[in-house]
Amino acid sequence: MAQNGGSGVLASWSDDFPRWYQDVLEKAQLAENGPVRGTMVIRPYAYAMWERMQADVDARIKATGAENVYLPLFVPQSYLEREAEHVEGFSPELAVVTHAGGKDLAEPVVVRPTSETVFGELMSRWVQSHRDLPMLLNQWSNVVRWELRPRLFLRTTEFLWQEGHTAHASAEDAAAYARRIHLEVYRDFLQDTLAIPVLVGVKSPRERFAGAVNTMTCEAMMGDGKALQMATSHELGQNFARAFDIGYTDASGAVQTCWTTSWGSSTRMLGGLIMSHGDQGGLRVPPRIAPIQAVVVAVRDDARTVAAASAVAGELADAGVRVRLDARSTPGFGRRIVEWELKGVPLRVEVGPRDLEARQATIARRDLPGKTTLPLDQVSAAVPALLDAMQAELYEQARRRLAENTADVDTVSDAIAAASTGFARIPYAALGESGEDELAANAITVRCLQTPQGDLPAGGTSEDLYAIVARSY
């Protein structure tokens, strides 16, 4: 993995990854702790990345036919109690309001940890006939899950996300739609836009979402070999439909019970982007998600150099590149280079007096060491191809790391040993409940179950699947 600059600015990427991560958040000005423990402040540069993620994922969701809504922040406690397994799964994480408006509330309300129950209540009214199905809804919101061990972007008490909820006339239609969301929205976005290779699979019964009959997941390997769950999709069967009386009249006039799904992704993707692509110099942002794809740096602040750098920046903007001109007189050139490397801007175009004499610009790609030069009049034409090459290279580097640090094993003890540095792949039949218990005792979990070919299984778990096991965030 390339390590461009940043010497002494960050903790060691290879020796102290958790400290490195915290240093990147602070020094690249991405996020900081909020005033209440477990909350976070997302700073402008990171929020700009989130806005681009949100726009991309939202467009993909809408392409599947779903529509956006907004539901209330507060959920009556009685709603959660109507689906026992669901409330049990969230019980330790709930923030409950018992006093408001100067008096005790007649019924406590919960700050939403997710909105299955509210969607269930609304769908019970909105769905009447088979003509109303499928009902495909999504919302972008914040949620609260009281976190005892917070870590910015990865586990915080409040975070931003999208959550989709759908109702269908059959189990087959619900399963097909949840699978479509998982592959066409989540997997494709993570791999094509964030350049993060993911393993798609189903969760084992003990790792499923509370109240689901099947949970699909996208699991990514971070720079230290640990796993991060990037997105999940759930087939809820008829559990919520029965609890909230979500039914419809079919074409023959008979009353039927719906089948529902839910699915979500969150600002955790920002943490995954940092830990998947970062190096000793800081962030490395894939061009497709980068708020700034190229920065044009005037090496000196004399009028001739600044004018030339400004002209290059203007040409890049005209070519459709998201560009920033850095013509600051302070800090010095070296300090400014470190700043842009910390922020992971994909391309740096340096224009100095000696470049002008040679009618060239110096180009530095954030994904690879070293520099090259281009004639000044060719920069704007060359940069789009360089950005495409960097997008592909970042994905390839992450793919190689995943492949090289995933071991095929046959025993639980070998899986535990392999998970000390990466992922282990073991036949699910060789694991069993006792094996999962042994893994858990060593802070290792089954991240997902896959077919022998590494694909997403159809229809949930079975004995012929393979388990991917790892330590995780």
C-alpha positions in Angstrom: 0.0 0.0 0.0 1.4 3.4 -1.0 2.5 5.6 1.8 2.9 9.2 0.5 4.2 11.8 2.9 2.7 12.6 6.2 5.7 11.4 8.2 5.3 12.3 11.8 1.8 13.7 11.4 -0.1 10.5 12.1 0.4 7.5 14.3 1.8 4.4 12.6 -0.8 2.8 10.2 0.8 -0.6 10.6 1.7 -0.5 14.3 -1.2 1.4 15.9 -4.2 1.3 13.5 -6.8 2.6 16.0 -4.7 5.6 16.9 -4.0 6.2 13.2 -7.7 6.2 12.6 -8.4 8.8 15.3 -5.5 10.9 14.0 -6.9 10.9 10.5 -10.4 12.0 11.8 -8.8 14.9 13.7 -6.0 16.1 11.4 -8.0 15.7 8.1 -10.8 17.6 9.9 -13.5 14.9 9.3 -15.3 14.6 12.6 -15.1 15.1 16.4 -17.0 14.1 19.5 -20.3 15.9 20.2 -21.2 17.5 23.5 -23.1 14.3 24.7 -21.0 11.2 25.0 -21.4 9.0 21.9 -22.6 11.7 19.6 -20.5 13.2 16.8 -20.0 16.3 14.8 -19.4 15.7 11.1 -17.2 18.4 9.7 -17.8 19.9 6.2 -15.2 17.8 4.2 -16.6 14.5 5.5 -20.2 15.7 5.2 -19.5 16.6 1.6 -18.5 12.9 1.1 -21.7 11.8 2.9 -23.8 14.0 0.6 -22.3 12.4 -2.5 -22.8 8.9 -0.9 -26.4 9.8 -0.1 -27.1 11.1 -3.6 -25.6 8.0 -5.3 -27.4 5.5 -3.0 -30.7 7.4 -3.3 -30.6 7.3 -7.1 -30.0 3.6 -7.0 -32.9 3.0 -4.5 -35.3 5.1 -6.7 -34.2 3.0 -9.7 -35.7 0.0 -8.0 -39.1 1.7 -7.7 -38.9 2.9 -4.0 -40.2 6.4 -2.9 -38.9 8.5 -0.1 -40.9 9.5 3.0 -40.1 10.9 6.4 -41.4 9.5 9.6 -41.4 10.9 13.2 -38.3 10.8 15.5 -40.4 9.6 18.4 -41.9 6.1 18.6 -44.6 5.1 21.2 -43.1 2.4 23.4 -46.2 0.3 22.9 -45.3 0.1 19.2 -42.0 -1.7 19.9 -43.6 -4.0 22.4 -45.9 -5.3 19.7 -43.1 -7.2 18.1 -41.4 -9.0 21.0 -38.3 -10.2 19.3 -37.6 -6.8 17.8 -37.9 -4.9 21.1 -35.8 -7.5 22.9 -33.0 -7.1 20.3 -32.9 -3.3 20.8 -33.8 -3.1 24.5 -30.3 -2.3 25.8 -29.8 0.4 23.2 -33.1 2.4 23.6 -33.2 6.0 24.6 -36.6 6.5 26.3 -38.3 9.9 27.0 -40.6 9.8 30.1 -40.8 13.6 30.9 -41.6 16.4 28.4 -43.6 19.7 28.4 -43.1 20.0 32.2 -44.8 16.8 33.1 -44.6 13.0 33.0 -45.8 11.5 29.8 -48.8 9.2 29.9 -46.8 6.8 27.7 -43.1 6.8 27.4 -41.7 7.4 23.9 -38.6 6.0 22.3 -36.1 7.9 20.2 -36.2 5.8 17.1 -33.5 3.1 16.9 -35.0 2.1 13.6 -38.5 2.5 12.2 -39.9 -1.0 11.5 -42.7 -0.5 14.0 -43.8 2.9 12.7 -43.7 1.7 9.1 -45.7 -1.3 10.2 -48.4 0.8 11.8 -48.6 3.1 8.8 -48.6 0.3 6.2 -51.4 -1.4 8.1 -53.5 1.7 7.0 -51.9 2.4 3.7 -52.2 -1.1 2.3 -55.7 -2.2 1.6 -55.8 -4.0 -1.7 -53.5 -6.1 -3.8 -53.4 -3.0 -6.1 -51.5 -1.2 -3.3 -48.6 -3.8 -3.5 -45.8 -3.8 -3.6 -45.4 -0.8 -1.4 -41.8 0.4 -1.6 -40.7 3.1 0.8 -37.4 4.6 2.0 -36.4 7.3 4.4 -33.2 9.3 5.2 -33.0 10.2 8.8 -31.0 10.0 12.0 -31.4 7.2 14.6 -30.3 6.7 18.2 -28.9 3.5 19.7 -27.3 4.2 23.1 -23.7 3.1 22.5 -21.5 2.1 25.5 -18.2 2.1 23.5 -18.5 4.8 20.9 -16.1 5.2 17.9 -16.7 8.0 15.4 -18.5 6.8 12.2 -18.3 3.2 13.4 -20.5 3.1 16.5 -22.1 6.3 17.8 -25.2 6.9 19.8 -26.7 9.0 17.0 -25.9 8.4 13.3 -27.3 9.2 9.9 -28.7 6.5 7.6 -31.3 5.4 5.1 -33.8 2.7 5.9 -36.1 1.1 3.4 -39.3 -0.7 4.2 -41.5 -2.7 1.8 -44.7 -4.8 1.8 -45.3 -7.5 -0.7 -48.0 -10.0 -1.7 -45.8 -13.0 -1.5 -42.7 -14.3 0.2 -41.0 -14.8 -3.2 -41.6 -11.2 -4.2 -40.3 -9.9 -0.9 -37.2 -12.1 -1.1 -36.5 -11.1 -4.7 -36.8 -7.4 -3.9 -34.6 -7.5 -0.8 -32.0 -9.4 -2.8 -32.2 -6.8 -5.6 -31.6 -4.0 -3.1 -28.7 -5.8 -1.6 -26.9 -6.5 -4.9 -27.9 -3.7 -7.2 -27.9 -0.9 -4.6 -25.5 -1.8 -1.8 -22.9 -4.2 -3.3 -22.7 -2.2 -6.6 -22.4 1.1 -4.8 -19.7 -0.1 -2.4 -17.7 -1.7 -5.2 -18.2 0.7 -8.1 -18.3 4.1 -6.3 -16.4 3.5 -3.0 -14.0 1.1 -4.6 -14.4 -1.3 -1.6 -14.7 -5.0 -2.5 -17.3 -6.7 -0.3 -18.3 -10.2 0.5 -22.0 -10.7 0.2 -23.8 -13.4 2.2 -26.4 -14.2 4.8 -26.1 -13.9 8.5 -26.2 -17.0 10.7 -29.3 -17.4 12.8 -27.7 -15.9 15.9 -26.4 -12.9 14.0 -29.7 -12.0 12.2 -31.5 -8.8 12.7 -34.0 -9.0 15.5 -37.3 -10.1 14.0 -35.9 -11.1 10.6 -36.2 -14.6 8.9 -33.2 -13.8 6.7 -30.5 -11.1 6.9 -28.1 -10.4 4.0 -24.9 -8.4 4.6 -22.0 -6.8 2.8 -18.8 -7.4 4.7 -15.5 -5.5 3.9 -12.0 -6.0 5.1 -10.4 -3.0 6.7 -6.7 -2.1 6.5 -5.9 -4.0 9.7 -7.7 -7.2 8.6 -10.8 -6.7 10.7 -14.3 -6.8 9.2 -16.8 -4.0 8.9 -20.5 -4.6 8.1 -21.3 -2.0 5.4 -25.0 -2.6 4.7 -27.7 -5.1 5.5 -31.0 -6.2 4.0 -33.7 -8.2 5.8 -36.5 -10.4 4.9 -39.0 -10.0 7.8 -41.4 -12.8 6.7 -44.8 -12.1 8.2 -43.6 -11.3 11.7 -44.2 -7.5 11.5 -47.2 -7.9 9.2 -49.0 -10.1 11.8 -48.0 -7.8 14.7 -49.3 -4.7 12.9 -52.0 -6.3 10.9 -50.6 -5.4 7.5 -53.0 -7.2 5.2 -54.6 -6.8 1.8 -57.6 -8.1 -0.1 -56.5 -10.3 -3.0 -58.1 -10.5 -6.5 -60.6 -13.1 -5.3 -61.7 -10.9 -2.3 -59.9 -13.0 0.4 -57.9 -11.2 3.1 -54.2 -12.0 3.0 -51.2 -11.1 5.2 -48.3 -9.2 3.7 -44.6 -10.1 3.6 -42.3 -7.3 4.5 -38.6 -6.3 4.2 -36.3 -3.7 5.6 -32.8 -2.6 4.6 -30.3 0.1 5.5 -26.9 1.7 5.2 -25.3 4.5 7.3 -22.5 6.9 7.9 -20.5 3.8 8.9 -19.6 3.8 5.2 -17.5 6.9 5.9 -15.5 4.9 8.5 -15.2 2.0 6.0 -13.9 4.4 3.3 -11.2 5.7 5.7 -10.1 2.4 7.0 -10.2 0.5 3.7 -8.2 3.0 1.6 -6.1 5.0 4.0 -2.3 4.8 4.3 0.4 6.4 6.4 -0.2 9.7 4.7 -3.9 9.8 5.7 -7.0 9.4 3.5 -7.1 8.2 0.0 -10.5 9.1 -1.5 -11.8 7.3 -4.6 -12.4 9.9 -7.3 -16.1 9.0 -7.8 -16.9 10.0 -4.3 -14.3 12.7 -3.8 -15.7 16.2 -3.1 -12.4 17.5 -4.6 -11.0 15.3 -7.3 -8.0 17.5 -8.1 -6.3 20.3 -6.3 -4.1 22.7 -8.3 -1.3 24.0 -6.1 0.5 27.2 -6.9 4.0 26.5 -5.6 4.7 30.2 -5.0 2.2 33.1 -4.7 3.8 35.4 -7.3 1.3 36.7 -9.8 2.6 34.7 -12.8 2.5 31.4 -11.0 -1.0 32.0 -9.5 -2.4 33.1 -12.8 -1.1 29.9 -14.5 -2.4 27.7 -11.7 -5.8 29.5 -11.9 -6.0 28.9 -15.6 -5.3 25.2 -15.2 -8.0 25.0 -12.5 -10.5 26.7 -14.8 -9.8 24.3 -17.6 -10.3 21.3 -15.3 -13.6 22.7 -14.1 -14.7 23.1 -17.7 -13.8 19.5 -18.3 -16.2 18.4 -15.5 -13.5 17.8 -12.8 -14.3 18.8 -9.2 -11.3 21.1 -8.6 -9.9 23.4 -5.9 -7.2 26.0 -6.5 -4.7 26.4 -3.6 -2.9 29.7 -4.1 -2.3 30.4 -0.4 0.8 32.3 0.6 0.8 30.5 4.0 1.4 27.8 5.2 4.4 26.9 3.1 4.3 24.6 0.1 5.4 21.5 2.0 2.8 22.0 4.7 0.1 22.5 2.1 1.1 19.2 0.4 0.8 17.3 3.6 -2.7 18.8 4.2 -4.0 17.7 0.8 -2.4 14.2 1.3 -4.1 14.0 4.7 -7.5 14.7 3.0 -6.8 12.1 0.3 -7.5 14.4 -2.7 -7.0 12.0 -5.7 -4.8 14.2 -7.9 -2.5 17.0 -7.1 -1.4 19.4 -9.9 1.6 21.5 -8.9 2.5 24.6 -10.9 5.7 26.5 -10.0 8.1 28.8 -11.7 10.3 26.0 -13.0 7.2 24.2 -14.3 6.2 27.4 -16.2 9.6 27.7 -17.8 9.2 24.1 -19.1 5.5 24.7 -20.0 4.5 21.7 -17.8 2.7 20.8 -14.6 3.8 18.3 -12.0 1.2 15.6 -11.3 0.9 13.4 -8.1 -1.6 10.6 -7.8 -2.6 9.9 -4.2 -2.9 6.2 -4.8 0.7 5.7 -6.0 4.1 7.1 -4.9 6.1 9.5 -7.0 5.3 12.2 -9.5 5.1 12.8 -13.2 4.8 15.7 -15.5 2.4 16.8 -18.3 2.5 19.7 -20.7 0.3 22.5 -19.4 -2.0 22.4 -22.4 -2.6 18.6 -21.9 -3.6 18.6 -18.2 -7.3 19.1 -18.6 -7.6 16.4 -21.2 -5.4 13.8 -19.3 -6.9 14.2 -15.8 -10.3 12.4 -16.3 -8.4 9.3 -17.5 -6.1 9.5 -14.5 -9.0 9.7 -12.2 -10.5 6.6 -13.8 -7.2 4.8 -13.4 -7.0 5.7 -9.7 -10.5 4.5 -9.1 -9.6 1.1 -10.5 -6.3 1.0 -8.7 -7.8 1.7 -5.3 -10.3 -1.1 -5.9 -7.5 -3.5 -7.0 -5.3 -2.8 -4.0 -8.3 -3.5 -1.6 -9.2 -6.6 -3.6 -5.6 -8.0 -3.3 -5.6 -7.3 0.4 -8.9 -9.2 0.9 -7.6 -12.1 -1.2 -4.2 -12.3 0.4 -5.6 -12.2 3.9 -8.4 -14.7 3.6 -7.4 -18.2 4.6 -9.3 -21.4 3.8 -9.4 -23.6 6.9 -11.1 -26.8 8.1 -11.1 -26.5 11.9 -12.3 -23.9 14.4 -8.9 -23.6 15.9 -7.4 -22.8 12.5 -10.2 -20.2 12.0 -9.3 -18.5 15.2 -5.6 -18.4 14.3 -6.4 -17.0 10.8 -8.7 -14.3 12.2 -5.9 -12.8 14.2 -4.7 -11.1 11.0 -7.6 -11.4 8.5 -10.6 -13.5 7.5 -11.1 -17.3 7.6 -13.3 -19.3 5.4 -14.6 -22.5 6.9 -17.4 -25.0 5.9 -20.5 -24.0 7.9 -21.1 -27.7 8.7 -17.6 -27.8 10.5 -18.6 -24.9 12.7 -22.0 -25.5 14.2 -23.3 -23.8 17.4 -20.4 -25.0 19.5 -18.0 -23.6 17.0 -19.7 -20.2 17.0 -19.5 -20.3 20.8 -15.8 -20.9 20.6 -15.3 -18.1 18.1 -17.3 -15.7 20.3 -15.1 -16.6 23.3 -12.2 -15.3 21.2 -14.0 -12.1 20.1 -14.6 -13.5 16.6 -17.9 -13.7 14.8 -19.4 -15.3 11.7 -19.6 -12.3 9.4 -21.6 -14.1 6.7 -22.4 -17.4 5.0 -21.8 -17.9 1.3 -22.2 -20.5 -1.3 -19.1 -22.6 -2.2 -18.6 -20.2 -5.1 -18.6 -17.2 -2.8 -22.1 -16.0 -3.9 -25.1 -14.8 -2.0 -27.2 -17.9 -1.0 -30.9 -18.0 -2.0 -33.3 -18.9 0.8 -31.2 -18.4 3.9 -28.8 -20.8 5.6 -28.0 -24.4 4.8 -25.3 -26.9 5.8 -23.4 -26.8 2.4 -22.5 -23.1 2.9 -19.2 -21.6 3.9 -18.7 -19.2 6.9 -16.6 -16.1 6.7 -15.3 -15.5 10.2 -13.3 -12.5 11.5 -12.8 -10.0 14.3 -14.9 -6.9 13.6 -15.7 -3.3 14.4 
